[in-house]
Amino acid sequence: MASPARSAPPQQPLFRAVASSTKRIYQLLKCISFAPKVDVQLTHDGIRFAVDYSRVMQGVAFLDKTLFTTYTLNWPEKAKTTPRFQLNFPALLEALQIFGATDAAARAAKTEADSYRSNLRNYRPDAFSHQTLGMPGTCCLIYNEEGSPLSVLLEESDVNTTCNIVTYTPDSPDDIPFDRADLDFKIIMQARWLLDSLSELAPMSPARITISALESAPYLKLTSGGAAGSASVDFSNGRELLETFTLHRPWAQSYKFDLIKSASEAMRIASKVSFRGDGQGVLSLQFMVEVESGHVSFLDFRFVPYITQEEDESESESSEED
């Protein structure tokens, strides 16, 4: 008599991670939600989310595996590449905040009722929000195999929700180049000082913002101008304002104000920000965000400057010679 065939053991998913809450995941990803698509890379150390806007602005959020209670990637440790895919960013954010939708609606109503709670100054959620109270719930991310949807499983108060988000082959854009070996300046300061500075400049409806690092006072200067006028914010080289100030040569570059303002959510939740500028004029803003259990997460932004008048002239001269 033939013995019955044994059922094959269930296949392990390529990737599976469980978090006790979506709070930090949503907060970190919301900081780089300035484009409709996000490039996701799964690594053994965590998940890298990268967003690009017209090759002039890039945002990267790295979710360290310490943010998750369980983190498993079934992929060779020594492999040169790890799984990558692209997905619809708004769909992922909506899935992560399903149980916090009422909080979001309440915050929006308060912002409309109170003009002071502007886009830049709405610092913290309500004291009785789901996020602040730490409502119980879990979030599970599953990626079964390459090309499969990313499954987001949410559980809270005996309510289970599963969202399957379609994944695509990534466009594989190169990172905006930033030469760490050719830094012109580096400044570390509290992130809220930068947020307050943008709040001071925003009423002028500026189109550009010029960031200057100088050898003498005011050392760091933010200048903006628009149809309503111009304004500037100066920082002294005091320990209470600039924790670190390193300048190799004077540096000044201009950027689109709305792009810099797109990082305001990161300024709101971060404790510190590292300003860096390289010889090509690329600006790097790296934010340190404190999370539970004494761990930290980092958000990286890179901005491409406007072409300066000197560069315009040199390009026109070279074209004339040709």
N, C-alpha and C positions, 0 to 999 in steps of 0.2 A: 504494500500500500504506500503510495507516494506521500511524502510528508508535505504539509501545506507550505506554500511559498512564504518566506518571511517578508514583511513589509519593510521597504527601504527607510532608513532613518531620515527624518526631515532635514532638508538641506539648510545649512546655516546661511544667513544673509551675508552679503559682502560687508555690510556695515550696519552696526546697531549701537545706539547711544541712548541712555536714559537720564533725564534730568528731573530733579525733584520739583522744579518750578520753571515756567517759561519767562519769569520776570527778567532775569539778567540777559537771557538769550535775545529776547525781544528788544530790550533797551539798547544792547550793543548793535544789533542789526539795524535798528531804526536810525542810528546815527549815520549810516551810509546809504540811506534809501533815496538817493537823488537820481536814480536811473531805473528803468523798468526791468532790466535784466541783471542777474548776479551770477558771477562765475564761482563755482563751489569746488574746492579741492579737499579731498579727504586724506589726512595724513595720520601717522601713528601718534603724533603729539597733539592733534586737535583738528579743527575744521577751519579752513581759510575761505572767507567770503570776500570777493573783490568786485568793485563796481567802477566802471569807467564812463566818463562823460566827455564825448567828443575829443578825446585825447588831450584835454587841457586840465582835467581834474580826475583824480583817482582816489578811491577810498577802500581801505582794507580793514576788515574786522577778523581777528583770529580768536576763535573760541577754544581755549585750552581744554584738554581732556579733563582737567581738574574741576571744570564746571559741571561735569556729569558724574552721576553716581556709578554708572556702568558705561564703559566705552570699549568697543571691540571692532577692529578692522582686520578682516581676514585677507591679508595681502602680504606678500613677501617683504620682510623687513629691509632687505638690501636692494629692493627694486629701484631702478633709476626714476621711475615715474609712479605716481599714485592716481587713483580714480579722480577724474574731473568731469564736471558736467555744468550745464547752464540751466537756469529755470526762471520762471516769472517771479520777480521779487515781491510785488504787491500781494500776490497769492500766498506766498510763504508768510509774510507778515500778518495777513488776515487770519491765516490758520493759527498762528501762535497766540493771537490775542482774542480768540473766540470767547473765552470765559471772562475776558476783561473788557468786552465791548461796552458794557454799561459805564465803566469807569471812564473810557475815552469820551463817551457822549457827555458825561457830567463835566469833564474838564473843558470840553469845547463850549458848553453853555456858560461856564464861569468866565472863560476868556472873552466871550462876546459881551457879557454883562459888566466886566471890569476892564477898562482900557489899559490899566497898568499891567495886567497879565498879558503882555504882548508875546509875539513869537520868540523874542529873545529873552524875556524876563520871566516866563512861566517855568520857574525853577523846579518845583517839586509837585508830585501828585498830592491829592487830598489825604488828610490823616486817616480817613476811614475808607480809603480805596482798597480794592482787593490786593493790589501790589504791596501797599504799606502794611496791611494786616497779615500778609503772608498766608493767604488762603491755601488749604491743602490741595495737592494735585500733582500729577506727574506728566512728563512729556517724553515720548519715545520717538526717535528718528530712525527709520529703517530704509536702507538702500539694498535691495535684494541682489541685484546684479547690474552690470554695466548696461545702460540703456533703459533700465526699468524706472518707474516713477519713484520719487522720494515720498515715503509715507510718513505722515506726522500723526501720531496717536496721542490723544489728550484724554486724561481721566481726571475728573474732579467731582467729588460728592456723588459717586456712583453713576455719573454721567460720562459715557465714553464717546469720543468722536474720532473718526479716522478721515484724514485728508490725504489724497494721493495727488501729488503735484508732478505734472509731466516734466521730464528732463530732456535737454537737447545737447547736441554736440557743441562744445564751447567754441567761440570764435578765436580763442587763444590770442588775445591782444597782448603785446609786450607791455611790461610795466613802464610807467613814465620814468625815464632814466634819472637817477639821482646819484651824484658822485660823492660818496662819503669821504673819499681821499682828497677831495678838493673843496672842503668846507670853508666858506668865508666867515661864518659866524655860527654860534650856538648859544641859545638862551633857554633856561628852564625857569618857569614861573608857574604860579597857580592859575589853573584854567579859568577860574571865574573872573580874573582880571581881564583876560582877553574877551570874555563874553560881555563884561561891562563896557569895554572899549567899543565894541561893535554897537552896543546899545546907544552909546553917545553919538556915534557917527551916522546911524541909520536914519534919523529924522531928516537929514539933508538929502535923502534919496540919491545917494552917490552911485555913479556908474563904475568908478574905479576906486581902489584903495592902494596907497603907496606905503610900503613897509621899509623903514630905514633903520639900519644898525650903524651907529656912529661911535667914533673914538672918544668923544667928550659928551657932556650932558646935552640932550636928554637920553643919549645912549640908544634907546629904542623909541621910535616915533611912528605912529600910524596917522596917515593923512588921507582925507577923502574930499571929493568935490563933486557937485552936481548942479542941477538947475536951481535948487533952493539955496545954494551957497557952499561954503567949504568949512571944514572943521579938522582938528587934529587932536591926538591924545599922545602925551609924552610920558615916558617912564624914566625914573631916576635909577641909578645903579645902586639902589639900597637893598640890603639883605632881605628886608621885608617884602620887596616887590620882585626883584630878580635874584633868584637863588643861585643861578649860574650865568655868567656873562663871559663869553670867549669870542674875541673878534680878531681875525687875521688881517682883514682889510675892510674899509668902509663899503657898505652894501646898501643898495636901494633898488627896489623893483616894484612894478605896478601890476595889479591883478584885478580881475573883474570882482566887484564887491559882492555880488550875489553868490559867486562861487565860494568865497571865503565864508559868507554867512551860512552856506549850506552845512558847514561843520559846527553850527551853533549847538546842536543837540549833543555833540560830543563834548563841547565846552561846558555844557550844563551838568553832565553826570561825571565828568573826569575830575580828578584832584589836581593833577599837574599836566602841563603841556611843554613839550620841547620844540622850540623854534630852531630850524636849521635852514641855511641857504647855501647852495653850491655856486661854483663859478659860472654855470650856465644860467643862473637866475631861478632855478627851480626851488620852490619853497616846500619844505617838509614840516608838517605839524603832526607830532606824535603825542597822543593823549594816553595817560595812565589812569585806568579806571579801577578802583578798589572794589573787590567782590567779597563774597562770604569766605570765612575761614582764613582770612589774612592773605588771600591770593589776589593777584592783579591781572587785568587784561589790557591789551593795547589796541588803540585805533590809530591807523596811519592814513594821512591825507597828503597828496602831492598836487601842487599847482604849477602850471606853466605860465610864465609871465607874458605881459604884452611885449611886443618887439619895441625896443627903445629907438629914439630918433637916430642915435649913432649907428645902430645896426641897419636902420633903413638906408642911411646915407652910404654906408659901406657896401650894402648890397646893390644900390643904384650905381655906385662908382664901378664896381666889378662888372656889372652888366653893360655899362657904357664902354669899358675897355674891351669886352668881348665883341 
